[in-house]
Amino acid sequence: MPRFFFHVRGHHQELSRDELGLDFPDVETAYCVTFCAAHDIRAAFATHGQHPGDYTIEVTNAAEELVFSLPFSAAFEGWVPQLPGRFCQ
């Protein structure tokens, strides 16, 4: 099962690296989980006085290649995530 790493990049280009990663069966599953996680951690940004729209989740594979990125703003604007052949609920 592939391992994905979920890094958070801030508006000043700083990067908070995920050193552990998570295993998912495919990119589509990792994408859906990322979209849901963006919603879940919105409150954490507010607690720290930060605007989540200034951040992006960058997902890489074990070879540190960028698989996809998801701006937090996309997750908060009613946007529905979709990848070819798969729909996230």
N, C-alpha and C positions, 0 to 999 in steps of 0.2 A: 504494500500500500504506500503511495507516495506521501512524503512529508512536505508540509507547507509552513512557511514562516511568515508571520504577520507583523510587519514593521509599521510604525506610525511616523509619518513625515509632517513636520510643522511648517508654518508659513515662512519661517526664516531658514528653511531647508534643513533644520536639525532632524536627526533620525533617531527614534527610539527603537532599538533592535530587539526582536524576539529571538532569543538564543535557544529556545526549546523546540518550538514548532509543534504542529499537530498533524496526525495522519488522517487523510481522507481518501476515499476510493477514487476520486477524480477531481478535476478542476471545477466542474460545475457545482459539486457539493461544497468545496472550499469557498466558492464565490457566494453561494447562498448563506453560508455560515458567516462570512464576512459582512454581508449586507445586514443580517440580523444583529450582529455584534455592534455595528455602528449605531444602531438604534439603542441598544442596551447601555452603551457607555456614554451616551449623550449627557446624562445627568452628571457624570463624573467630570466632564469638562466644565459644566456650569458651576459645580462646587468649587472648582479651582479658579473661577473667574476667566475661563478661556472660552473662546468662540469655536465650537467644533467645526464650523464651516471653513476654518483656516487649516484644516488637517486632512491628510489623505492616508488611507491604509494601502501599503504596498505589499503585495504577496509575492514571495519568491519560492523557488523550489530548493532542493538540497544542494544544487550546484550554484546557488545564489543568483539565478537568472530570474528576472522579473516575469512573473506569470500574468499578473494583472494589477491594476491599481483602482481603488474606489475612493473618490473624494467623499468625505462625510456629507458635504452639502447635497450630493445626489441622493443619499439615503434619507435626507430630511425633507425633500421637496416633493414627496408623493411619487417619486420615480419607482417603477417596478423593475426589479432586476431580471434580466433574461439573458441567457446564453443560447446559442444554437442547439436545438434539440432538447431543451430542458427549461422548465419554468419553476421558479422558486415561489414558495407559498409563505 
